[in-house]
Amino acid sequence: MDMVPEKKSNPSIKRVIGVASGKGGVGKSTVAVLLAQSLAARGMSVGMLDADITGPSLPRLLGVDSFRAESDGNKLIPIVNEEGIKVLSINLFNEREDEPVIWRGPLLGKAIEQFWNDSDWGELDYLIIDFPPGTSDIALTALQTIAFSGIVVVGTPQDYVSMIVNKSVRMATMLKTPVLGIVENMRTIVCPHCGKETKLFDDGSEGGRARIGLPVLAELPWRSEVAQAKSLRWSKLSAEAKKDADTITSEMELALASLKPASSS
């Protein structure tokens, strides 16, 4: 079996960025939404595909969890949030937000293919794809099917996490997908009362960084207003959270610009 079949591009989408993690609970979806919101605030046309089928969170984070997606008979129609970000998620097709998706691997993979092939995304500057944690069937299908411009990896600065993250990095590399860098989330915690930052993990993360061998795109603190927000609306984010989001975006764009032409979409 060919591990890297011919991947499909969408000429209406300029760049496709995956946001992945080796494990759950590291703030991957939060980082994906902050990236999308920052791009939209810069005037880009942005879409988000929720590939975390069994743990979808994008509708809630984007403030569209009360809506339901539709089809015109041929194509799935994304929901558009107040910032103009288009989103497709399995939760937008369920009657209830807490309804579980109890599917085996092949069905999960087919859902990703349908979201990619059978959706009316329109003209986009960026499509952000929020991966499920780890190296599951969904991640494999996405990396084999979609011509990604690059992958952003999210992890917490813990020594054992670097080992798990490296699995996702090596998977992307094996499937000929450029990995742009890592976002280290929750490196510190910011006191909501005095603003003081305290180190959250004491992990020897420099060694972990060396093993992964990726540039660090951003080091994000844990912020209560982000972690506890029902949705991450750009107008409601603090100046500090917007700065964090803009750092991810700027560093990602620099990493994309540094890729060889043959590797870019």
LUMZA-547595 format. One record per residue (C-alpha): x, y, z; residue in one letter. Coordinates in Angstrom, 3 decimals. Layout:
BEGIN
<rec><X>X</X><Y>Y</Y><Z>Z</Z><r>A</r></rec>
...
% end
This chain:
BEGIN
<rec><X>0.000</X><Y>0.000</Y><Z>0.000</Z><r>M</r></rec>
<rec><X>1.276</X><Y>3.461</Y><Z>-0.962</Z><r>D</r></rec>
<rec><X>1.534</X><Y>5.496</Y><Z>2.242</Z><r>M</r></rec>
<rec><X>1.517</X><Y>8.741</Y><Z>0.250</Z><r>V</r></rec>
<rec><X>-1.126</X><Y>8.586</Y><Z>-2.495</Z><r>P</r></rec>
<rec><X>-1.785</X><Y>11.577</Y><Z>-4.716</Z><r>E</r></rec>
<rec><X>-3.187</X><Y>14.315</Y><Z>-2.504</Z><r>K</r></rec>
<rec><X>-6.088</X><Y>16.530</Y><Z>-3.508</Z><r>K</r></rec>
<rec><X>-5.868</X><Y>20.301</Y><Z>-3.721</Z><r>S</r></rec>
<rec><X>-8.759</X><Y>22.732</Y><Z>-3.842</Z><r>N</r></rec>
<rec><X>-7.942</X><Y>25.628</Y><Z>-6.192</Z><r>P</r></rec>
<rec><X>-10.347</X><Y>27.867</Y><Z>-4.257</Z><r>S</r></rec>
<rec><X>-8.349</X><Y>27.440</Y><Z>-1.036</Z><r>I</r></rec>
<rec><X>-4.937</X><Y>29.101</Y><Z>-1.053</Z><r>K</r></rec>
<rec><X>-3.447</X><Y>27.467</Y><Z>2.043</Z><r>R</r></rec>
<rec><X>-4.445</X><Y>24.542</Y><Z>4.247</Z><r>V</r></rec>
<rec><X>-2.967</X><Y>24.473</Y><Z>7.756</Z><r>I</r></rec>
<rec><X>-3.360</X><Y>21.522</Y><Z>10.119</Z><r>G</r></rec>
<rec><X>-3.198</X><Y>21.998</Y><Z>13.885</Z><r>V</r></rec>
<rec><X>-2.165</X><Y>18.758</Y><Z>15.580</Z><r>A</r></rec>
<rec><X>-1.015</X><Y>17.411</Y><Z>18.931</Z><r>S</r></rec>
<rec><X>0.410</X><Y>14.181</Y><Z>20.237</Z><r>G</r></rec>
<rec><X>-2.099</X><Y>14.023</Y><Z>23.097</Z><r>K</r></rec>
<rec><X>-5.318</X><Y>15.590</Y><Z>24.273</Z><r>G</r></rec>
<rec><X>-5.691</X><Y>18.347</Y><Z>26.847</Z><r>G</r></rec>
<rec><X>-2.899</X><Y>20.593</Y><Z>25.563</Z><r>V</r></rec>
<rec><X>-5.152</X><Y>23.342</Y><Z>24.162</Z><r>G</r></rec>
<rec><X>-4.896</X><Y>22.335</Y><Z>20.498</Z><r>K</r></rec>
<rec><X>-8.395</X><Y>23.500</Y><Z>19.525</Z><r>S</r></rec>
<rec><X>-7.921</X><Y>26.758</Y><Z>21.432</Z><r>T</r></rec>
<rec><X>-4.711</X><Y>27.438</Y><Z>19.498</Z><r>V</r></rec>
<rec><X>-6.451</X><Y>26.571</Y><Z>16.214</Z><r>A</r></rec>
<rec><X>-9.255</X><Y>29.053</Y><Z>16.931</Z><r>V</r></rec>
<rec><X>-6.851</X><Y>31.796</Y><Z>18.066</Z><r>L</r></rec>
<rec><X>-4.934</X><Y>31.312</Y><Z>14.809</Z><r>L</r></rec>
<rec><X>-8.127</X><Y>31.509</Y><Z>12.732</Z><r>A</r></rec>
<rec><X>-9.384</X><Y>34.584</Y><Z>14.601</Z><r>Q</r></rec>
<rec><X>-6.065</X><Y>36.381</Y><Z>14.147</Z><r>S</r></rec>
<rec><X>-6.037</X><Y>35.620</Y><Z>10.409</Z><r>L</r></rec>
<rec><X>-9.636</X><Y>36.838</Y><Z>10.062</Z><r>A</r></rec>
<rec><X>-8.782</X><Y>40.032</Y><Z>11.978</Z><r>A</r></rec>
<rec><X>-6.084</X><Y>40.672</Y><Z>9.365</Z><r>R</r></rec>
<rec><X>-8.704</X><Y>40.610</Y><Z>6.632</Z><r>G</r></rec>
<rec><X>-8.133</X><Y>37.047</Y><Z>5.473</Z><r>M</r></rec>
<rec><X>-11.006</X><Y>34.777</Y><Z>4.402</Z><r>S</r></rec>
<rec><X>-10.804</X><Y>31.806</Y><Z>6.765</Z><r>V</r></rec>
<rec><X>-12.507</X><Y>28.441</Y><Z>7.169</Z><r>G</r></rec>
<rec><X>-12.205</X><Y>25.815</Y><Z>9.916</Z><r>M</r></rec>
<rec><X>-12.719</X><Y>22.082</Y><Z>9.478</Z><r>L</r></rec>
<rec><X>-13.245</X><Y>20.183</Y><Z>12.727</Z><r>D</r></rec>
<rec><X>-11.474</X><Y>16.874</Y><Z>12.091</Z><r>A</r></rec>
<rec><X>-11.711</X><Y>15.894</Y><Z>15.768</Z><r>D</r></rec>
<rec><X>-14.862</X><Y>13.917</Y><Z>15.003</Z><r>I</r></rec>
<rec><X>-15.270</X><Y>12.205</Y><Z>18.372</Z><r>T</r></rec>
<rec><X>-14.383</X><Y>15.297</Y><Z>20.419</Z><r>G</r></rec>
<rec><X>-15.588</X><Y>18.280</Y><Z>18.383</Z><r>P</r></rec>
<rec><X>-15.267</X><Y>21.679</Y><Z>20.051</Z><r>S</r></rec>
<rec><X>-14.953</X><Y>24.241</Y><Z>17.248</Z><r>L</r></rec>
<rec><X>-18.667</X><Y>25.202</Y><Z>17.056</Z><r>P</r></rec>
<rec><X>-18.708</X><Y>26.197</Y><Z>20.717</Z><r>R</r></rec>
<rec><X>-15.356</X><Y>27.991</Y><Z>20.571</Z><r>L</r></rec>
<rec><X>-16.479</X><Y>29.921</Y><Z>17.484</Z><r>L</r></rec>
<rec><X>-19.891</X><Y>30.761</Y><Z>18.965</Z><r>G</r></rec>
<rec><X>-22.009</X><Y>28.806</Y><Z>16.449</Z><r>V</r></rec>
<rec><X>-23.041</X><Y>25.845</Y><Z>18.600</Z><r>D</r></rec>
<rec><X>-26.742</X><Y>26.790</Y><Z>18.408</Z><r>S</r></rec>
<rec><X>-26.790</X><Y>26.466</Y><Z>14.594</Z><r>F</r></rec>
<rec><X>-27.104</X><Y>23.408</Y><Z>12.349</Z><r>R</r></rec>
<rec><X>-25.272</X><Y>22.961</Y><Z>9.038</Z><r>A</r></rec>
<rec><X>-27.181</X><Y>22.212</Y><Z>5.859</Z><r>E</r></rec>
<rec><X>-26.710</X><Y>20.774</Y><Z>2.381</Z><r>S</r></rec>
<rec><X>-27.893</X><Y>22.072</Y><Z>-0.998</Z><r>D</r></rec>
<rec><X>-28.254</X><Y>18.478</Y><Z>-2.184</Z><r>G</r></rec>
<rec><X>-24.735</X><Y>18.334</Y><Z>-3.582</Z><r>N</r></rec>
<rec><X>-22.499</X><Y>20.187</Y><Z>-1.156</Z><r>K</r></rec>
<rec><X>-22.346</X><Y>20.704</Y><Z>2.604</Z><r>L</r></rec>
<rec><X>-22.767</X><Y>24.364</Y><Z>3.536</Z><r>I</r></rec>
<rec><X>-20.517</X><Y>25.666</Y><Z>6.343</Z><r>P</r></rec>
<rec><X>-21.876</X><Y>27.839</Y><Z>9.135</Z><r>I</r></rec>
<rec><X>-20.379</X><Y>31.352</Y><Z>9.279</Z><r>V</r></rec>
<rec><X>-19.705</X><Y>33.002</Y><Z>12.626</Z><r>N</r></rec>
<rec><X>-19.809</X><Y>36.724</Y><Z>13.446</Z><r>E</r></rec>
<rec><X>-16.169</X><Y>37.207</Y><Z>12.456</Z><r>E</r></rec>
<rec><X>-16.867</X><Y>35.662</Y><Z>9.042</Z><r>G</r></rec>
<rec><X>-15.099</X><Y>32.357</Y><Z>9.756</Z><r>I</r></rec>
<rec><X>-16.697</X><Y>29.388</Y><Z>8.009</Z><r>K</r></rec>
<rec><X>-16.866</X><Y>26.171</Y><Z>10.029</Z><r>V</r></rec>
<rec><X>-17.872</X><Y>22.557</Y><Z>9.497</Z><r>L</r></rec>
<rec><X>-18.061</X><Y>20.095</Y><Z>12.381</Z><r>S</r></rec>
<rec><X>-19.908</X><Y>16.858</Y><Z>13.010</Z><r>I</r></rec>
<rec><X>-21.615</X><Y>18.606</Y><Z>15.939</Z><r>N</r></rec>
<rec><X>-23.337</X><Y>20.922</Y><Z>13.468</Z><r>L</r></rec>
<rec><X>-25.154</X><Y>17.888</Y><Z>12.052</Z><r>F</r></rec>
<rec><X>-26.173</X><Y>16.297</Y><Z>15.366</Z><r>N</r></rec>
<rec><X>-29.506</X><Y>17.065</Y><Z>16.994</Z><r>E</r></rec>
<rec><X>-27.810</X><Y>17.451</Y><Z>20.369</Z><r>R</r></rec>
<rec><X>-24.391</X><Y>18.894</Y><Z>21.150</Z><r>E</r></rec>
<rec><X>-23.605</X><Y>16.070</Y><Z>23.606</Z><r>D</r></rec>
<rec><X>-24.629</X><Y>13.272</Y><Z>21.235</Z><r>E</r></rec>
<rec><X>-21.655</X><Y>10.844</Y><Z>20.981</Z><r>P</r></rec>
<rec><X>-20.177</X><Y>9.782</Y><Z>17.646</Z><r>V</r></rec>
<rec><X>-19.736</X><Y>6.010</Y><Z>17.988</Z><r>I</r></rec>
<rec><X>-18.095</X><Y>5.124</Y><Z>14.695</Z><r>W</r></rec>
<rec><X>-15.275</X><Y>2.807</Y><Z>13.719</Z><r>R</r></rec>
<rec><X>-12.132</X><Y>4.108</Y><Z>12.012</Z><r>G</r></rec>
<rec><X>-13.193</X><Y>3.736</Y><Z>8.345</Z><r>P</r></rec>
<rec><X>-16.364</X><Y>5.788</Y><Z>8.909</Z><r>L</r></rec>
<rec><X>-14.390</X><Y>8.507</Y><Z>10.676</Z><r>L</r></rec>
<rec><X>-12.016</X><Y>8.683</Y><Z>7.732</Z><r>G</r></rec>
<rec><X>-14.889</X><Y>8.942</Y><Z>5.256</Z><r>K</r></rec>
<rec><X>-16.345</X><Y>11.855</Y><Z>7.237</Z><r>A</r></rec>
<rec><X>-13.083</X><Y>13.786</Y><Z>6.784</Z><r>I</r></rec>
<rec><X>-13.048</X><Y>13.005</Y><Z>3.065</Z><r>E</r></rec>
<rec><X>-16.626</X><Y>14.292</Y><Z>2.757</Z><r>Q</r></rec>
<rec><X>-15.883</X><Y>17.488</Y><Z>4.685</Z><r>F</r></rec>
<rec><X>-12.960</X><Y>18.095</Y><Z>2.303</Z><r>W</r></rec>
<rec><X>-14.406</X><Y>16.946</Y><Z>-1.028</Z><r>N</r></rec>
<rec><X>-18.125</X><Y>17.643</Y><Z>-0.681</Z><r>D</r></rec>
<rec><X>-18.251</X><Y>21.043</Y><Z>1.031</Z><r>S</r></rec>
<rec><X>-18.803</X><Y>24.480</Y><Z>-0.455</Z><r>D</r></rec>
<rec><X>-15.962</X><Y>26.406</Y><Z>1.179</Z><r>W</r></rec>
<rec><X>-15.954</X><Y>29.141</Y><Z>-1.448</Z><r>G</r></rec>
<rec><X>-12.807</X><Y>31.233</Y><Z>-1.866</Z><r>E</r></rec>
<rec><X>-10.529</X><Y>30.992</Y><Z>1.185</Z><r>L</r></rec>
<rec><X>-7.122</X><Y>32.389</Y><Z>2.000</Z><r>D</r></rec>
<rec><X>-6.741</X><Y>29.799</Y><Z>4.770</Z><r>Y</r></rec>
<rec><X>-8.500</X><Y>26.610</Y><Z>5.811</Z><r>L</r></rec>
<rec><X>-7.507</X><Y>25.583</Y><Z>9.346</Z><r>I</r></rec>
<rec><X>-8.027</X><Y>21.877</Y><Z>10.101</Z><r>I</r></rec>
<rec><X>-8.227</X><Y>20.933</Y><Z>13.772</Z><r>D</r></rec>
<rec><X>-6.849</X><Y>17.383</Y><Z>14.057</Z><r>F</r></rec>
<rec><X>-7.798</X><Y>14.848</Y><Z>16.723</Z><r>P</r></rec>
<rec><X>-5.018</X><Y>14.066</Y><Z>19.195</Z><r>P</r></rec>
<rec><X>-2.429</X><Y>11.461</Y><Z>18.272</Z><r>G</r></rec>
<rec><X>-1.886</X><Y>9.392</Y><Z>15.134</Z><r>T</r></rec>
<rec><X>-5.369</X><Y>7.992</Y><Z>14.579</Z><r>S</r></rec>
<rec><X>-7.158</X><Y>6.840</Y><Z>11.421</Z><r>D</r></rec>
<rec><X>-8.540</X><Y>10.358</Y><Z>11.013</Z><r>I</r></rec>
<rec><X>-5.077</X><Y>11.939</Y><Z>11.030</Z><r>A</r></rec>
<rec><X>-3.822</X><Y>9.314</Y><Z>8.595</Z><r>L</r></rec>
<rec><X>-6.744</X><Y>9.884</Y><Z>6.207</Z><r>T</r></rec>
<rec><X>-6.333</X><Y>13.661</Y><Z>6.359</Z><r>A</r></rec>
<rec><X>-2.574</X><Y>13.559</Y><Z>5.708</Z><r>L</r></rec>
<rec><X>-3.012</X><Y>11.082</Y><Z>2.855</Z><r>Q</r></rec>
<rec><X>-5.927</X><Y>12.946</Y><Z>1.254</Z><r>T</r></rec>
<rec><X>-5.323</X><Y>16.679</Y><Z>1.669</Z><r>I</r></rec>
<rec><X>-2.454</X><Y>18.737</Y><Z>0.265</Z><r>A</r></rec>
<rec><X>-1.476</X><Y>20.625</Y><Z>3.411</Z><r>F</r></rec>
<rec><X>0.618</X><Y>23.771</Y><Z>3.210</Z><r>S</r></rec>
<rec><X>1.929</X><Y>22.914</Y><Z>6.658</Z><r>G</r></rec>
<rec><X>1.206</X><Y>21.563</Y><Z>10.128</Z><r>I</r></rec>
<rec><X>1.403</X><Y>23.454</Y><Z>13.423</Z><r>V</r></rec>
<rec><X>1.983</X><Y>21.187</Y><Z>16.427</Z><r>V</r></rec>
<rec><X>0.709</X><Y>22.095</Y><Z>19.909</Z><r>V</r></rec>
<rec><X>2.114</X><Y>20.686</Y><Z>23.142</Z><r>G</r></rec>
<rec><X>2.744</X><Y>21.516</Y><Z>26.773</Z><r>T</r></rec>
<rec><X>6.403</X><Y>21.864</Y><Z>27.855</Z><r>P</r></rec>
<rec><X>6.658</X><Y>18.510</Y><Z>29.624</Z><r>Q</r></rec>
<rec><X>9.438</X><Y>16.054</Y><Z>28.955</Z><r>D</r></rec>
<rec><X>7.181</X><Y>13.057</Y><Z>28.265</Z><r>Y</r></rec>
<rec><X>4.929</X><Y>15.166</Y><Z>26.024</Z><r>V</r></rec>
<rec><X>7.880</X><Y>15.846</Y><Z>23.715</Z><r>S</r></rec>
<rec><X>8.147</X><Y>12.093</Y><Z>23.110</Z><r>M</r></rec>
<rec><X>4.425</X><Y>11.860</Y><Z>22.267</Z><r>I</r></rec>
<rec><X>4.495</X><Y>14.993</Y><Z>20.094</Z><r>V</r></rec>
<rec><X>7.411</X><Y>13.538</Y><Z>18.146</Z><r>N</r></rec>
<rec><X>5.159</X><Y>10.689</Y><Z>16.981</Z><r>K</r></rec>
<rec><X>2.827</X><Y>13.171</Y><Z>15.279</Z><r>S</r></rec>
<rec><X>5.777</X><Y>15.057</Y><Z>13.797</Z><r>V</r></rec>
<rec><X>7.292</X><Y>11.884</Y><Z>12.360</Z><r>R</r></rec>
<rec><X>3.918</X><Y>10.780</Y><Z>10.983</Z><r>M</r></rec>
<rec><X>3.519</X><Y>14.071</Y><Z>9.103</Z><r>A</r></rec>
<rec><X>7.078</X><Y>13.835</Y><Z>7.786</Z><r>T</r></rec>
<rec><X>6.547</X><Y>10.260</Y><Z>6.585</Z><r>M</r></rec>
<rec><X>3.461</X><Y>11.469</Y><Z>4.699</Z><r>L</r></rec>
<rec><X>5.411</X><Y>14.320</Y><Z>3.097</Z><r>K</r></rec>
<rec><X>3.692</X><Y>17.126</Y><Z>4.975</Z><r>T</r></rec>
<rec><X>5.831</X><Y>20.068</Y><Z>6.161</Z><r>P</r></rec>
<rec><X>5.766</X><Y>20.714</Y><Z>9.914</Z><r>V</r></rec>
<rec><X>6.062</X><Y>24.457</Y><Z>10.499</Z><r>L</r></rec>
<rec><X>6.838</X><Y>24.485</Y><Z>14.211</Z><r>G</r></rec>
<rec><X>5.471</X><Y>23.940</Y><Z>17.689</Z><r>I</r></rec>
<rec><X>3.324</X><Y>26.120</Y><Z>19.918</Z><r>V</r></rec>
<rec><X>4.238</X><Y>25.518</Y><Z>23.564</Z><r>E</r></rec>
<rec><X>1.015</X><Y>26.076</Y><Z>25.454</Z><r>N</r></rec>
<rec><X>0.583</X><Y>26.665</Y><Z>29.188</Z><r>M</r></rec>
<rec><X>4.304</X><Y>27.235</Y><Z>29.797</Z><r>R</r></rec>
<rec><X>3.345</X><Y>29.672</Y><Z>32.554</Z><r>T</r></rec>
<rec><X>0.180</X><Y>30.715</Y><Z>34.362</Z><r>I</r></rec>
<rec><X>-0.859</X><Y>34.363</Y><Z>34.567</Z><r>V</r></rec>
<rec><X>-2.445</X><Y>35.449</Y><Z>37.836</Z><r>C</r></rec>
<rec><X>-5.809</X><Y>37.075</Y><Z>36.958</Z><r>P</r></rec>
<rec><X>-5.442</X><Y>39.453</Y><Z>39.928</Z><r>H</r></rec>
<rec><X>-1.897</X><Y>40.790</Y><Z>39.757</Z><r>C</r></rec>
<rec><X>-0.760</X><Y>39.689</Y><Z>36.283</Z><r>G</r></rec>
<rec><X>2.331</X><Y>37.886</Y><Z>37.581</Z><r>K</r></rec>
<rec><X>3.507</X><Y>34.921</Y><Z>35.511</Z><r>E</r></rec>
<rec><X>4.548</X><Y>31.718</Y><Z>37.260</Z><r>T</r></rec>
<rec><X>6.165</X><Y>28.714</Y><Z>35.590</Z><r>K</r></rec>
<rec><X>3.592</X><Y>25.940</Y><Z>35.316</Z><r>L</r></rec>
<rec><X>5.938</X><Y>23.124</Y><Z>34.279</Z><r>F</r></rec>
<rec><X>9.542</X><Y>22.502</Y><Z>35.291</Z><r>D</r></rec>
<rec><X>10.344</X><Y>19.877</Y><Z>32.770</Z><r>D</r></rec>
<rec><X>13.748</X><Y>20.201</Y><Z>31.185</Z><r>G</r></rec>
<rec><X>11.924</X><Y>21.223</Y><Z>28.027</Z><r>S</r></rec>
<rec><X>15.089</X><Y>22.377</Y><Z>26.251</Z><r>E</r></rec>
<rec><X>15.988</X><Y>18.701</Y><Z>25.885</Z><r>G</r></rec>
<rec><X>12.495</X><Y>17.978</Y><Z>24.593</Z><r>G</r></rec>
<rec><X>12.789</X><Y>20.773</Y><Z>22.043</Z><r>R</r></rec>
<rec><X>16.105</X><Y>19.376</Y><Z>20.847</Z><r>A</r></rec>
<rec><X>14.596</X><Y>15.911</Y><Z>20.365</Z><r>R</r></rec>
<rec><X>11.674</X><Y>17.250</Y><Z>18.368</Z><r>I</r></rec>
<rec><X>13.904</X><Y>19.540</Y><Z>16.339</Z><r>G</r></rec>
<rec><X>11.207</X><Y>22.105</Y><Z>15.549</Z><r>L</r></rec>
<rec><X>11.236</X><Y>25.881</Y><Z>15.836</Z><r>P</r></rec>
<rec><X>9.038</X><Y>27.267</Y><Z>18.613</Z><r>V</r></rec>
<rec><X>6.392</X><Y>29.477</Y><Z>17.025</Z><r>L</r></rec>
<rec><X>5.045</X><Y>30.770</Y><Z>20.338</Z><r>A</r></rec>
<rec><X>5.151</X><Y>30.200</Y><Z>24.090</Z><r>E</r></rec>
<rec><X>1.672</X><Y>30.777</Y><Z>25.473</Z><r>L</r></rec>
<rec><X>0.735</X><Y>31.223</Y><Z>29.122</Z><r>P</r></rec>
<rec><X>-2.411</X><Y>29.783</Y><Z>30.663</Z><r>W</r></rec>
<rec><X>-4.876</X><Y>32.655</Y><Z>30.804</Z><r>R</r></rec>
<rec><X>-8.113</X><Y>32.296</Y><Z>32.760</Z><r>S</r></rec>
<rec><X>-10.100</X><Y>34.486</Y><Z>30.349</Z><r>E</r></rec>
<rec><X>-9.151</X><Y>32.144</Y><Z>27.492</Z><r>V</r></rec>
<rec><X>-9.389</X><Y>28.836</Y><Z>29.331</Z><r>A</r></rec>
<rec><X>-12.769</X><Y>29.634</Y><Z>30.912</Z><r>Q</r></rec>
<rec><X>-14.396</X><Y>31.433</Y><Z>27.976</Z><r>A</r></rec>
<rec><X>-17.484</X><Y>29.814</Y><Z>26.457</Z><r>K</r></rec>
<rec><X>-16.340</X><Y>31.088</Y><Z>23.055</Z><r>S</r></rec>
<rec><X>-13.224</X><Y>32.831</Y><Z>21.789</Z><r>L</r></rec>
<rec><X>-14.637</X><Y>35.905</Y><Z>20.050</Z><r>R</r></rec>
<rec><X>-11.991</X><Y>38.306</Y><Z>18.812</Z><r>W</r></rec>
<rec><X>-13.859</X><Y>41.334</Y><Z>20.166</Z><r>S</r></rec>
<rec><X>-13.969</X><Y>39.759</Y><Z>23.637</Z><r>K</r></rec>
<rec><X>-10.305</X><Y>38.700</Y><Z>23.869</Z><r>L</r></rec>
<rec><X>-7.916</X><Y>40.711</Y><Z>26.009</Z><r>S</r></rec>
<rec><X>-5.093</X><Y>42.641</Y><Z>24.359</Z><r>A</r></rec>
<rec><X>-2.646</X><Y>40.085</Y><Z>25.760</Z><r>E</r></rec>
<rec><X>-4.557</X><Y>37.120</Y><Z>24.285</Z><r>A</r></rec>
<rec><X>-4.761</X><Y>38.888</Y><Z>20.903</Z><r>K</r></rec>
<rec><X>-1.002</X><Y>39.428</Y><Z>21.041</Z><r>K</r></rec>
<rec><X>-0.506</X><Y>35.693</Y><Z>21.693</Z><r>D</r></rec>
<rec><X>-2.714</X><Y>34.873</Y><Z>18.698</Z><r>A</r></rec>
<rec><X>-0.895</X><Y>37.328</Y><Z>16.450</Z><r>D</r></rec>
<rec><X>2.457</X><Y>35.844</Y><Z>17.455</Z><r>T</r></rec>
<rec><X>1.323</X><Y>32.386</Y><Z>16.322</Z><r>I</r></rec>
<rec><X>0.064</X><Y>33.818</Y><Z>13.033</Z><r>T</r></rec>
<rec><X>3.167</X><Y>35.877</Y><Z>12.275</Z><r>S</r></rec>
<rec><X>5.565</X><Y>33.026</Y><Z>13.051</Z><r>E</r></rec>
<rec><X>3.462</X><Y>30.564</Y><Z>11.054</Z><r>M</r></rec>
<rec><X>3.521</X><Y>32.863</Y><Z>8.026</Z><r>E</r></rec>
<rec><X>7.305</X><Y>33.255</Y><Z>8.323</Z><r>L</r></rec>
<rec><X>7.665</X><Y>29.468</Y><Z>8.460</Z><r>A</r></rec>
<rec><X>5.463</X><Y>29.090</Y><Z>5.372</Z><r>L</r></rec>
<rec><X>7.526</X><Y>31.694</Y><Z>3.518</Z><r>A</r></rec>
<rec><X>10.725</X><Y>29.776</Y><Z>4.316</Z><r>S</r></rec>
<rec><X>9.501</X><Y>26.559</Y><Z>2.680</Z><r>L</r></rec>
<rec><X>10.967</X><Y>25.561</Y><Z>-0.647</Z><r>K</r></rec>
<rec><X>8.572</X><Y>26.252</Y><Z>-3.545</Z><r>P</r></rec>
<rec><X>8.172</X><Y>22.538</Y><Z>-4.255</Z><r>A</r></rec>
<rec><X>6.837</X><Y>21.989</Y><Z>-0.716</Z><r>S</r></rec>
<rec><X>4.232</X><Y>24.761</Y><Z>-0.710</Z><r>S</r></rec>
<rec><X>0.680</X><Y>24.461</Y><Z>-1.942</Z><r>S</r></rec>
% end
